[in-house]
Amino acid sequence: MNTKFVEILNPFPPLSVEGSQLLRRPAHSGFLTIDWSSGRFHLNSHTTFNGKRADSDFLGLDLTEVDGYTLWNLSGSFRMNRNLELYTTLRNILNQEYFEVLGFPALKFHFRAGLRLSF
C-alpha cells in the first residue's frame, strides 16, 4: 500500500501535491525479530527492511528519493547475579551505508557493551 497525499490545504512546500508519495514513508517495510532466553542468557536478533521512499533536500537541488535498506542488529546479555548484568549490542551488522533522512548518513557497523547494575 502506498502512502500519498489525498488533499492539500497548504500549497507549501511544493513537494506536497495531491497524489504524491508522503515524505519519508516507504511503500514497503517490515521487520523480523527473534528473541531467545535461557537461564542467565538472553539473545535478540532484529532485522528491519525499508523500501525506497520520497524525501527532499529542501534546497531545490532536485534530490527527491532515498534508497531502501536492510538493517540487522544483534544484542545479548548475561545475568551474572541478581543485581549485575553484562550486555552488548551490535548495530548494522551488514555494515550498510544508508540514509534514514536524506543528507544524514546513518552509522556503519558499531557496538556498545557494558554492565547494568540494578537494586
Backbone as XML, in Angstrom:
<?xml version="1.0"?>
<chain id="A" units="angstrom">
  <residue number="1" name="MET">
    <atom name="N" x="0.842" y="-1.177" z="0.000"/>
    <atom name="CA" x="0.000" y="0.000" z="0.000"/>
    <atom name="C" x="0.887" y="1.241" z="0.000"/>
  </residue>
  <residue number="2" name="ASN">
    <atom name="N" x="0.668" y="2.107" z="-0.934"/>
    <atom name="CA" x="1.437" y="3.345" z="-0.999"/>
    <atom name="C" x="0.766" y="4.418" z="-0.162"/>
  </residue>
  <residue number="3" name="THR">
    <atom name="N" x="1.597" y="5.196" z="0.521"/>
    <atom name="CA" x="1.086" y="6.355" z="1.244"/>
    <atom name="C" x="1.178" y="7.540" z="0.315"/>
  </residue>
  <residue number="4" name="LYS">
    <atom name="N" x="0.123" y="8.352" z="0.281"/>
    <atom name="CA" x="0.163" y="9.523" z="-0.591"/>
    <atom name="C" x="-0.744" y="10.610" z="-0.062"/>
  </residue>
  <residue number="5" name="PHE">
    <atom name="N" x="-0.463" y="11.826" z="-0.497"/>
    <atom name="CA" x="-1.282" y="12.976" z="-0.131"/>
    <atom name="C" x="-2.633" y="12.854" z="-0.834"/>
  </residue>
  <residue number="6" name="VAL">
    <atom name="N" x="-3.710" y="13.020" z="-0.084"/>
    <atom name="CA" x="-5.056" y="12.950" z="-0.644"/>
    <atom name="C" x="-5.608" y="14.349" z="-0.882"/>
  </residue>
  <residue number="7" name="GLU">
    <atom name="N" x="-5.435" y="15.226" z="0.106"/>
    <atom name="CA" x="-5.915" y="16.598" z="-0.016"/>
    <atom name="C" x="-4.884" y="17.517" z="0.617"/>
  </residue>
  <residue number="8" name="ILE">
    <atom name="N" x="-4.530" y="18.582" z="-0.066"/>
    <atom name="CA" x="-3.542" y="19.537" z="0.420"/>
    <atom name="C" x="-4.244" y="20.853" z="0.735"/>
  </residue>
  <residue number="9" name="LEU">
    <atom name="N" x="-4.155" y="21.271" z="1.998"/>
    <atom name="CA" x="-4.767" y="22.534" z="2.391"/>
    <atom name="C" x="-3.780" y="23.687" z="2.289"/>
  </residue>
  <residue number="10" name="ASN">
    <atom name="N" x="-2.485" y="23.390" z="2.458"/>
    <atom name="CA" x="-1.441" y="24.405" z="2.396"/>
    <atom name="C" x="-0.590" y="24.119" z="1.165"/>
  </residue>
  <residue number="11" name="PRO">
    <atom name="N" x="-0.478" y="25.046" z="0.218"/>
    <atom name="CA" x="0.262" y="24.763" z="-1.018"/>
    <atom name="C" x="1.780" y="24.718" z="-0.845"/>
  </residue>
  <residue number="12" name="PHE">
    <atom name="N" x="2.302" y="24.977" z="0.356"/>
    <atom name="CA" x="3.744" y="24.957" z="0.590"/>
    <atom name="C" x="4.086" y="23.812" z="1.505"/>
  </residue>
  <residue number="13" name="PRO">
    <atom name="N" x="5.140" y="23.070" z="1.352"/>
    <atom name="CA" x="6.096" y="23.156" z="0.256"/>
    <atom name="C" x="5.527" y="22.551" z="-1.018"/>
  </residue>
  <residue number="14" name="PRO">
    <atom name="N" x="6.095" y="22.896" z="-2.160"/>
    <atom name="CA" x="5.573" y="22.401" z="-3.435"/>
    <atom name="C" x="5.741" y="20.890" z="-3.604"/>
  </residue>
  <residue number="15" name="LEU">
    <atom name="N" x="6.492" y="20.237" z="-2.716"/>
    <atom name="CA" x="6.639" y="18.780" z="-2.795"/>
    <atom name="C" x="5.344" y="18.071" z="-2.430"/>
  </residue>
  <residue number="16" name="SER">
    <atom name="N" x="4.473" y="18.759" z="-1.736"/>
    <atom name="CA" x="3.247" y="18.162" z="-1.235"/>
    <atom name="C" x="2.102" y="18.429" z="-2.207"/>
  </residue>
  <residue number="17" name="VAL">
    <atom name="N" x="2.043" y="17.671" z="-3.276"/>
    <atom name="CA" x="0.949" y="17.814" z="-4.230"/>
    <atom name="C" x="0.073" y="16.575" z="-4.153"/>
  </residue>
  <residue number="18" name="GLU">
    <atom name="N" x="-1.188" y="16.747" z="-4.427"/>
    <atom name="CA" x="-2.114" y="15.629" z="-4.342"/>
    <atom name="C" x="-1.644" y="14.466" z="-5.201"/>
  </residue>
  <residue number="19" name="GLY">
    <atom name="N" x="-1.662" y="13.267" z="-4.623"/>
    <atom name="CA" x="-1.236" y="12.060" z="-5.327"/>
    <atom name="C" x="0.230" y="11.724" z="-5.164"/>
  </residue>
  <residue number="20" name="SER">
    <atom name="N" x="1.037" y="12.655" z="-4.634"/>
    <atom name="CA" x="2.464" y="12.360" z="-4.456"/>
    <atom name="C" x="2.669" y="11.538" z="-3.173"/>
  </residue>
  <residue number="21" name="GLN">
    <atom name="N" x="3.752" y="10.808" z="-3.150"/>
    <atom name="CA" x="4.066" y="9.951" z="-2.001"/>
    <atom name="C" x="4.412" y="10.807" z="-0.789"/>
  </residue>
  <residue number="22" name="LEU">
    <atom name="N" x="3.990" y="10.376" z="0.395"/>
    <atom name="CA" x="4.341" y="11.078" z="1.624"/>
    <atom name="C" x="5.850" y="11.033" z="1.833"/>
  </residue>
  <residue number="23" name="LEU">
    <atom name="N" x="6.422" y="12.128" z="2.330"/>
    <atom name="CA" x="7.858" y="12.177" z="2.578"/>
    <atom name="C" x="8.258" y="11.199" z="3.672"/>
  </residue>
  <residue number="24" name="ARG">
    <atom name="N" x="9.361" y="10.500" z="3.422"/>
    <atom name="CA" x="9.992" y="9.598" z="4.397"/>
    <atom name="C" x="9.109" y="8.438" z="4.827"/>
  </residue>
  <residue number="25" name="ARG">
    <atom name="N" x="8.132" y="8.069" z="4.009"/>
    <atom name="CA" x="7.272" y="6.923" z="4.295"/>
    <atom name="C" x="7.471" y="5.901" z="3.180"/>
  </residue>
  <residue number="26" name="PRO">
    <atom name="N" x="8.165" y="4.789" z="3.463"/>
    <atom name="CA" x="8.392" y="3.808" z="2.399"/>
    <atom name="C" x="7.090" y="3.113" z="2.001"/>
  </residue>
  <residue number="27" name="ALA">
    <atom name="N" x="7.002" y="2.744" z="0.737"/>
    <atom name="CA" x="5.834" y="1.991" z="0.268"/>
    <atom name="C" x="5.841" y="0.588" z="0.881"/>
  </residue>
  <residue number="28" name="HIS">
    <atom name="N" x="7.023" y="0.037" z="1.112"/>
    <atom name="CA" x="7.150" y="-1.312" z="1.666"/>
    <atom name="C" x="8.148" y="-1.293" z="2.818"/>
  </residue>
  <residue number="29" name="SER">
    <atom name="N" x="7.766" y="-1.897" z="3.925"/>
    <atom name="CA" x="8.671" y="-2.016" z="5.067"/>
    <atom name="C" x="8.218" y="-3.182" z="5.932"/>
  </residue>
  <residue number="30" name="GLY">
    <atom name="N" x="9.114" y="-3.644" z="6.769"/>
    <atom name="CA" x="8.782" y="-4.738" z="7.677"/>
    <atom name="C" x="9.949" y="-5.023" z="8.593"/>
  </residue>
  <residue number="31" name="PHE">
    <atom name="N" x="9.727" y="-5.958" z="9.503"/>
    <atom name="CA" x="10.799" y="-6.344" z="10.403"/>
    <atom name="C" x="10.615" y="-7.793" z="10.841"/>
  </residue>
  <residue number="32" name="LEU">
    <atom name="N" x="11.704" y="-8.372" z="11.310"/>
    <atom name="CA" x="11.707" y="-9.732" z="11.834"/>
    <atom name="C" x="12.519" y="-9.713" z="13.117"/>
  </residue>
  <residue number="33" name="THR">
    <atom name="N" x="11.924" y="-10.185" z="14.204"/>
    <atom name="CA" x="12.606" y="-10.243" z="15.490"/>
    <atom name="C" x="12.604" y="-11.674" z="15.998"/>
  </residue>
  <residue number="34" name="ILE">
    <atom name="N" x="13.757" y="-12.127" z="16.450"/>
    <atom name="CA" x="13.892" y="-13.442" z="17.084"/>
    <atom name="C" x="14.482" y="-13.197" z="18.463"/>
  </residue>
  <residue number="35" name="ASP">
    <atom name="N" x="13.822" y="-13.702" z="19.473"/>
    <atom name="CA" x="14.226" y="-13.482" z="20.857"/>
    <atom name="C" x="14.393" y="-14.842" z="21.530"/>
  </residue>
  <residue number="36" name="TRP">
    <atom name="N" x="15.485" y="-15.023" z="22.277"/>
    <atom name="CA" x="15.733" y="-16.297" z="22.957"/>
    <atom name="C" x="16.289" y="-16.025" z="24.348"/>
  </residue>
  <residue number="37" name="SER">
    <atom name="N" x="15.741" y="-16.713" z="25.329"/>
    <atom name="CA" x="16.231" y="-16.619" z="26.711"/>
    <atom name="C" x="16.348" y="-18.017" z="27.291"/>
  </residue>
  <residue number="38" name="SER">
    <atom name="N" x="17.386" y="-18.211" z="28.064"/>
    <atom name="CA" x="17.572" y="-19.486" z="28.754"/>
    <atom name="C" x="18.427" y="-19.227" z="29.990"/>
  </residue>
  <residue number="39" name="GLY">
    <atom name="N" x="17.811" y="-19.406" z="31.130"/>
    <atom name="CA" x="18.543" y="-19.192" z="32.374"/>
    <atom name="C" x="19.068" y="-17.768" z="32.474"/>
  </residue>
  <residue number="40" name="ARG">
    <atom name="N" x="20.377" y="-17.640" z="32.503"/>
    <atom name="CA" x="21.025" y="-16.329" z="32.649"/>
    <atom name="C" x="21.274" y="-15.614" z="31.328"/>
  </residue>
  <residue number="41" name="PHE">
    <atom name="N" x="21.039" y="-16.286" z="30.204"/>
    <atom name="CA" x="21.356" y="-15.733" z="28.886"/>
    <atom name="C" x="20.117" y="-15.194" z="28.189"/>
  </residue>
  <residue number="42" name="HIS">
    <atom name="N" x="20.317" y="-14.116" z="27.426"/>
    <atom name="CA" x="19.268" y="-13.559" z="26.595"/>
    <atom name="C" x="19.886" y="-13.080" z="25.290"/>
  </residue>
  <residue number="43" name="LEU">
    <atom name="N" x="19.332" y="-13.502" z="24.143"/>
    <atom name="CA" x="19.805" y="-13.083" z="22.825"/>
    <atom name="C" x="18.634" y="-12.527" z="22.023"/>
  </residue>
  <residue number="44" name="ASN">
    <atom name="N" x="18.921" y="-11.538" z="21.179"/>
    <atom name="CA" x="17.900" y="-10.928" z="20.348"/>
    <atom name="C" x="18.496" y="-10.584" z="18.991"/>
  </residue>
  <residue number="45" name="SER">
    <atom name="N" x="17.771" y="-10.936" z="17.938"/>
    <atom name="CA" x="18.139" y="-10.565" z="16.575"/>
    <atom name="C" x="16.970" y="-9.769" z="15.997"/>
  </residue>
  <residue number="46" name="HIS">
    <atom name="N" x="17.264" y="-8.588" z="15.466"/>
    <atom name="CA" x="16.207" y="-7.736" z="14.917"/>
    <atom name="C" x="16.652" y="-7.226" z="13.548"/>
  </residue>
  <residue number="47" name="THR">
    <atom name="N" x="15.843" y="-7.515" z="12.530"/>
    <atom name="CA" x="16.137" y="-7.082" z="11.166"/>
    <atom name="C" x="14.996" y="-6.196" z="10.674"/>
  </residue>
  <residue number="48" name="THR">
    <atom name="N" x="15.346" y="-5.037" z="10.133"/>
    <atom name="CA" x="14.371" y="-4.087" z="9.606"/>
    <atom name="C" x="14.583" y="-3.946" z="8.104"/>
  </residue>
  <residue number="49" name="PHE">
    <atom name="N" x="13.498" y="-3.948" z="7.359"/>
    <atom name="CA" x="13.531" y="-3.763" z="5.909"/>
    <atom name="C" x="12.750" y="-2.492" z="5.581"/>
  </residue>
  <residue number="50" name="ASN">
    <atom name="N" x="13.365" y="-1.568" z="4.859"/>
    <atom name="CA" x="12.695" y="-0.341" z="4.419"/>
    <atom name="C" x="12.925" y="-0.165" z="2.932"/>
  </residue>
  <residue number="51" name="GLY">
    <atom name="N" x="11.854" y="0.001" z="2.174"/>
    <atom name="CA" x="11.957" y="0.239" z="0.743"/>
    <atom name="C" x="12.307" y="1.685" z="0.449"/>
  </residue>
  <residue number="52" name="LYS">
    <atom name="N" x="12.523" y="1.977" z="-0.835"/>
    <atom name="CA" x="12.853" y="3.363" z="-1.196"/>
    <atom name="C" x="11.663" y="4.262" z="-0.864"/>
  </residue>
  <residue number="53" name="ARG">
    <atom name="N" x="11.970" y="5.528" z="-0.634"/>
    <atom name="CA" x="10.927" y="6.459" z="-0.226"/>
    <atom name="C" x="11.245" y="7.865" z="-0.707"/>
  </residue>
  <residue number="54" name="ALA">
    <atom name="N" x="10.199" y="8.669" z="-0.787"/>
    <atom name="CA" x="10.340" y="10.062" z="-1.202"/>
    <atom name="C" x="10.943" y="10.872" z="-0.062"/>
  </residue>
  <residue number="55" name="ASP">
    <atom name="N" x="11.808" y="11.800" z="-0.399"/>
    <atom name="CA" x="12.405" y="12.710" z="0.579"/>
    <atom name="C" x="12.739" y="13.996" z="-0.164"/>
  </residue>
  <residue number="56" name="SER">
    <atom name="N" x="13.312" y="14.935" z="0.507"/>
    <atom name="CA" x="13.679" y="16.191" z="-0.141"/>
    <atom name="C" x="14.913" y="16.776" z="0.517"/>
  </residue>
  <residue number="57" name="ASP">
    <atom name="N" x="15.711" y="17.468" z="-0.287"/>
    <atom name="CA" x="16.843" y="18.208" z="0.266"/>
    <atom name="C" x="16.387" y="19.587" z="0.749"/>
  </residue>
  <residue number="58" name="PHE">
    <atom name="N" x="15.183" y="20.004" z="0.374"/>
    <atom name="CA" x="14.597" y="21.294" z="0.749"/>
    <atom name="C" x="15.467" y="22.477" z="0.325"/>
  </residue>
  <residue number="59" name="LEU">
    <atom name="N" x="16.381" y="22.233" z="-0.633"/>
    <atom name="CA" x="17.254" y="23.298" z="-1.139"/>
    <atom name="C" x="17.072" y="23.519" z="-2.630"/>
  </residue>
  <residue number="60" name="GLY">
    <atom name="N" x="16.207" y="22.732" z="-3.248"/>
    <atom name="CA" x="15.992" y="22.858" z="-4.679"/>
    <atom name="C" x="17.042" y="22.173" z="-5.527"/>
  </residue>
  <residue number="61" name="LEU">
    <atom name="N" x="17.787" y="21.226" z="-4.941"/>
    <atom name="CA" x="18.830" y="20.510" z="-5.687"/>
    <atom name="C" x="18.276" y="19.309" z="-6.439"/>
  </residue>
  <residue number="62" name="ASP">
    <atom name="N" x="16.969" y="19.096" z="-6.356"/>
    <atom name="CA" x="16.260" y="18.019" z="-7.036"/>
    <atom name="C" x="16.637" y="16.623" z="-6.509"/>
  </residue>
  <residue number="63" name="LEU">
    <atom name="N" x="17.005" y="16.542" z="-5.239"/>
    <atom name="CA" x="17.202" y="15.249" z="-4.589"/>
    <atom name="C" x="15.860" y="14.879" z="-3.962"/>
  </residue>
  <residue number="64" name="THR">
    <atom name="N" x="15.233" y="13.839" z="-4.499"/>
    <atom name="CA" x="13.847" y="13.564" z="-4.110"/>
    <atom name="C" x="13.581" y="12.139" z="-3.652"/>
  </residue>
  <residue number="65" name="GLU">
    <atom name="N" x="14.612" y="11.298" z="-3.587"/>
    <atom name="CA" x="14.365" y="9.896" z="-3.229"/>
    <atom name="C" x="15.537" y="9.332" z="-2.437"/>
  </residue>
  <residue number="66" name="VAL">
    <atom name="N" x="15.225" y="8.449" z="-1.496"/>
    <atom name="CA" x="16.235" y="7.762" z="-0.700"/>
    <atom name="C" x="16.084" y="6.269" z="-0.965"/>
  </residue>
  <residue number="67" name="ASP">
    <atom name="N" x="17.200" y="5.577" z="-1.210"/>
    <atom name="CA" x="17.171" y="4.140" z="-1.462"/>
    <atom name="C" x="16.732" y="3.364" z="-0.231"/>
  </residue>
  <residue number="68" name="GLY">
    <atom name="N" x="16.212" y="2.184" z="-0.460"/>
    <atom name="CA" x="15.836" y="1.288" z="0.624"/>
    <atom name="C" x="17.060" y="0.666" z="1.278"/>
  </residue>
  <residue number="69" name="TYR">
    <atom name="N" x="16.851" y="0.033" z="2.417"/>
    <atom name="CA" x="17.959" y="-0.597" z="3.127"/>
    <atom name="C" x="17.452" y="-1.713" z="4.031"/>
  </residue>
  <residue number="70" name="THR">
    <atom name="N" x="18.383" y="-2.576" z="4.421"/>
    <atom name="CA" x="18.132" y="-3.623" z="5.395"/>
    <atom name="C" x="19.088" y="-3.401" z="6.551"/>
  </residue>
  <residue number="71" name="LEU">
    <atom name="N" x="18.559" y="-3.382" z="7.746"/>
    <atom name="CA" x="19.357" y="-3.139" z="8.948"/>
    <atom name="C" x="19.221" y="-4.339" z="9.873"/>
  </residue>
  <residue number="72" name="TRP">
    <atom name="N" x="20.357" y="-4.951" z="10.251"/>
    <atom name="CA" x="20.338" y="-6.123" z="11.132"/>
    <atom name="C" x="21.108" y="-5.790" z="12.401"/>
  </residue>
  <residue number="73" name="ASN">
    <atom name="N" x="20.460" y="-5.982" z="13.548"/>
    <atom name="CA" x="21.059" y="-5.721" z="14.855"/>
    <atom name="C" x="20.986" y="-6.977" z="15.712"/>
  </residue>
  <residue number="74" name="LEU">
    <atom name="N" x="22.000" y="-7.187" z="16.520"/>
    <atom name="CA" x="22.027" y="-8.287" z="17.485"/>
    <atom name="C" x="22.293" y="-7.712" z="18.870"/>
  </residue>
  <residue number="75" name="SER">
    <atom name="N" x="21.694" y="-8.309" z="19.862"/>
    <atom name="CA" x="22.012" y="-7.919" z="21.233"/>
    <atom name="C" x="21.956" y="-9.154" z="22.116"/>
  </residue>
  <residue number="76" name="GLY">
    <atom name="N" x="22.663" y="-9.076" z="23.213"/>
    <atom name="CA" x="22.689" y="-10.192" z="24.147"/>
    <atom name="C" x="23.066" y="-9.734" z="25.535"/>
  </residue>
  <residue number="77" name="SER">
    <atom name="N" x="22.723" y="-10.570" z="26.493"/>
    <atom name="CA" x="23.082" y="-10.243" z="27.871"/>
    <atom name="C" x="23.298" y="-11.523" z="28.666"/>
  </residue>
  <residue number="78" name="PHE">
    <atom name="N" x="24.052" y="-11.369" z="29.741"/>
    <atom name="CA" x="24.330" y="-12.465" z="30.666"/>
    <atom name="C" x="24.162" y="-11.918" z="32.078"/>
  </residue>
  <residue number="79" name="ARG">
    <atom name="N" x="23.221" y="-12.488" z="32.809"/>
    <atom name="CA" x="22.975" y="-12.061" z="34.191"/>
    <atom name="C" x="23.982" y="-12.763" z="35.092"/>
  </residue>
  <residue number="80" name="MET">
    <atom name="N" x="24.903" y="-11.964" z="35.652"/>
    <atom name="CA" x="25.967" y="-12.518" z="36.485"/>
    <atom name="C" x="25.448" y="-12.889" z="37.877"/>
  </residue>
  <residue number="81" name="ASN">
    <atom name="N" x="24.575" y="-12.070" z="38.403"/>
    <atom name="CA" x="23.899" y="-12.364" z="39.663"/>
    <atom name="C" x="22.607" y="-11.549" z="39.684"/>
  </residue>
  <residue number="82" name="ARG">
    <atom name="N" x="21.938" y="-11.499" z="40.812"/>
    <atom name="CA" x="20.647" y="-10.830" z="40.888"/>
    <atom name="C" x="20.707" y="-9.339" z="40.531"/>
  </residue>
  <residue number="83" name="ASN">
    <atom name="N" x="21.844" y="-8.698" z="40.789"/>
    <atom name="CA" x="21.956" y="-7.247" z="40.602"/>
    <atom name="C" x="22.859" y="-6.814" z="39.451"/>
  </residue>
  <residue number="84" name="LEU">
    <atom name="N" x="23.559" y="-7.731" z="38.814"/>
    <atom name="CA" x="24.564" y="-7.348" z="37.823"/>
    <atom name="C" x="24.373" y="-8.131" z="36.524"/>
  </residue>
  <residue number="85" name="GLU">
    <atom name="N" x="24.325" y="-7.371" z="35.414"/>
    <atom name="CA" x="24.126" y="-7.981" z="34.107"/>
    <atom name="C" x="25.133" y="-7.402" z="33.112"/>
  </residue>
  <residue number="86" name="LEU">
    <atom name="N" x="25.779" y="-8.250" z="32.351"/>
    <atom name="CA" x="26.698" y="-7.861" z="31.294"/>
    <atom name="C" x="25.902" y="-7.877" z="29.987"/>
  </residue>
  <residue number="87" name="TYR">
    <atom name="N" x="26.011" y="-6.809" z="29.169"/>
    <atom name="CA" x="25.244" y="-6.766" z="27.926"/>
    <atom name="C" x="26.089" y="-6.216" z="26.785"/>
  </residue>
  <residue number="88" name="THR">
    <atom name="N" x="25.660" y="-6.519" z="25.562"/>
    <atom name="CA" x="26.278" y="-5.958" z="24.371"/>
    <atom name="C" x="25.221" y="-5.806" z="23.289"/>
  </residue>
  <residue number="89" name="THR">
    <atom name="N" x="25.436" y="-4.835" z="22.412"/>
    <atom name="CA" x="24.562" y="-4.595" z="21.269"/>
    <atom name="C" x="25.439" y="-4.354" z="20.045"/>
  </residue>
  <residue number="90" name="LEU">
    <atom name="N" x="25.186" y="-5.099" z="18.990"/>
    <atom name="CA" x="25.874" y="-4.935" z="17.709"/>
    <atom name="C" x="24.862" y="-4.338" z="16.742"/>
  </residue>
  <residue number="91" name="ARG">
    <atom name="N" x="25.157" y="-3.185" z="16.176"/>
    <atom name="CA" x="24.222" y="-2.493" z="15.291"/>
    <atom name="C" x="24.777" y="-2.430" z="13.875"/>
  </residue>
  <residue number="92" name="ASN">
    <atom name="N" x="23.896" y="-2.573" z="12.907"/>
    <atom name="CA" x="24.241" y="-2.523" z="11.484"/>
    <atom name="C" x="25.311" y="-3.563" z="11.146"/>
  </residue>
  <residue number="93" name="ILE">
    <atom name="N" x="25.034" y="-4.797" z="11.496"/>
    <atom name="CA" x="25.985" y="-5.896" z="11.292"/>
    <atom name="C" x="26.384" y="-6.045" z="9.823"/>
  </residue>
  <residue number="94" name="LEU">
    <atom name="N" x="25.486" y="-5.744" z="8.902"/>
    <atom name="CA" x="25.785" y="-5.861" z="7.474"/>
    <atom name="C" x="26.616" y="-4.682" z="6.957"/>
  </residue>
  <residue number="95" name="ASN">
    <atom name="N" x="26.933" y="-3.726" z="7.852"/>
    <atom name="CA" x="27.771" y="-2.575" z="7.521"/>
    <atom name="C" x="27.217" y="-1.773" z="6.334"/>
  </residue>
  <residue number="96" name="GLN">
    <atom name="N" x="25.901" y="-1.592" z="6.308"/>
    <atom name="CA" x="25.232" y="-0.888" z="5.223"/>
    <atom name="C" x="25.476" y="0.609" z="5.280"/>
  </residue>
  <residue number="97" name="GLU">
    <atom name="N" x="25.641" y="1.206" z="4.120"/>
    <atom name="CA" x="25.637" y="2.663" z="4.012"/>
    <atom name="C" x="24.224" y="3.039" z="3.620"/>
  </residue>
  <residue number="98" name="TYR">
    <atom name="N" x="23.544" y="3.792" z="4.465"/>
    <atom name="CA" x="22.159" y="4.158" z="4.176"/>
    <atom name="C" x="21.815" y="5.481" z="4.838"/>
  </residue>
  <residue number="99" name="PHE">
    <atom name="N" x="20.708" y="6.044" z="4.379"/>
    <atom name="CA" x="20.188" y="7.297" z="4.919"/>
    <atom name="C" x="18.795" y="7.036" z="5.479"/>
  </residue>
  <residue number="100" name="GLU">
    <atom name="N" x="18.582" y="7.348" z="6.750"/>
    <atom name="CA" x="17.224" y="7.349" z="7.270"/>
    <atom name="C" x="16.537" y="8.627" z="6.829"/>
  </residue>
  <residue number="101" name="VAL">
    <atom name="N" x="17.294" y="9.711" z="6.748"/>
    <atom name="CA" x="16.841" y="11.010" z="6.254"/>
    <atom name="C" x="17.879" y="11.488" z="5.241"/>
  </residue>
  <residue number="102" name="LEU">
    <atom name="N" x="17.429" y="11.966" z="4.099"/>
    <atom name="CA" x="18.320" y="12.420" z="3.037"/>
    <atom name="C" x="19.348" y="13.413" z="3.561"/>
  </residue>
  <residue number="103" name="GLY">
    <atom name="N" x="20.640" y="13.138" z="3.278"/>
    <atom name="CA" x="21.715" y="14.038" z="3.685"/>
    <atom name="C" x="22.322" y="13.739" z="5.046"/>
  </residue>
  <residue number="104" name="PHE">
    <atom name="N" x="21.752" y="12.790" z="5.779"/>
    <atom name="CA" x="22.261" y="12.445" z="7.100"/>
    <atom name="C" x="22.566" y="10.950" z="7.143"/>
  </residue>
  <residue number="105" name="PRO">
    <atom name="N" x="23.786" y="10.548" z="6.788"/>
    <atom name="CA" x="24.113" y="9.125" z="6.762"/>
    <atom name="C" x="24.066" y="8.504" z="8.153"/>
  </residue>
  <residue number="106" name="ALA">
    <atom name="N" x="23.548" y="7.290" z="8.211"/>
    <atom name="CA" x="23.498" y="6.549" z="9.468"/>
    <atom name="C" x="24.878" y="5.952" z="9.754"/>
  </residue>
  <residue number="107" name="LEU">
    <atom name="N" x="25.102" y="5.577" z="10.992"/>
    <atom name="CA" x="26.369" y="4.953" z="11.358"/>
    <atom name="C" x="26.509" y="3.591" z="10.695"/>
  </residue>
  <residue number="108" name="LYS">
    <atom name="N" x="27.734" y="3.261" z="10.293"/>
    <atom name="CA" x="28.001" y="1.918" z="9.794"/>
    <atom name="C" x="28.095" y="0.993" z="11.008"/>
  </residue>
  <residue number="109" name="PHE">
    <atom name="N" x="28.679" y="-0.179" z="10.865"/>
    <atom name="CA" x="28.735" y="-1.133" z="11.974"/>
    <atom name="C" x="29.311" y="-0.468" z="13.226"/>
  </residue>
  <residue number="110" name="HIS">
    <atom name="N" x="28.628" y="-0.664" z="14.346"/>
    <atom name="CA" x="29.125" y="-0.169" z="15.629"/>
    <atom name="C" x="28.531" y="-1.020" z="16.745"/>
  </residue>
  <residue number="111" name="PHE">
    <atom name="N" x="29.134" y="-0.919" z="17.923"/>
    <atom name="CA" x="28.643" y="-1.731" z="19.037"/>
    <atom name="C" x="28.836" y="-0.967" z="20.343"/>
  </residue>
  <residue number="112" name="ARG">
    <atom name="N" x="28.155" y="-1.460" z="21.350"/>
    <atom name="CA" x="28.362" y="-0.953" z="22.696"/>
    <atom name="C" x="28.224" y="-2.141" z="23.637"/>
  </residue>
  <residue number="113" name="ALA">
    <atom name="N" x="28.877" y="-2.037" z="24.764"/>
    <atom name="CA" x="28.822" y="-3.090" z="25.774"/>
    <atom name="C" x="28.915" y="-2.425" z="27.133"/>
  </residue>
  <residue number="114" name="GLY">
    <atom name="N" x="28.442" y="-3.114" z="28.142"/>
    <atom name="CA" x="28.515" y="-2.529" z="29.459"/>
    <atom name="C" x="27.961" y="-3.442" z="30.535"/>
  </residue>
  <residue number="115" name="LEU">
    <atom name="N" x="27.911" y="-2.898" z="31.714"/>
    <atom name="CA" x="27.343" y="-3.577" z="32.881"/>
    <atom name="C" x="26.107" y="-2.819" z="33.319"/>
  </residue>
  <residue number="116" name="ARG">
    <atom name="N" x="25.078" y="-3.556" z="33.646"/>
    <atom name="CA" x="23.856" y="-2.959" z="34.150"/>
    <atom name="C" x="23.691" y="-3.358" z="35.603"/>
  </residue>
  <residue number="117" name="LEU">
    <atom name="N" x="23.624" y="-2.370" z="36.464"/>
    <atom name="CA" x="23.506" y="-2.601" z="37.907"/>
    <atom name="C" x="22.084" y="-2.229" z="38.331"/>
  </residue>
  <residue number="118" name="SER">
    <atom name="N" x="21.407" y="-3.143" z="39.017"/>
    <atom name="CA" x="20.057" y="-2.862" z="39.499"/>
    <atom name="C" x="19.963" y="-3.211" z="40.974"/>
  </residue>
  <residue number="119" name="PHE">
    <atom name="N" x="19.102" y="-2.477" z="41.663"/>
    <atom name="CA" x="18.929" y="-2.693" z="43.102"/>
    <atom name="C" x="17.523" y="-3.130" z="43.397"/>
  </residue>
</chain>
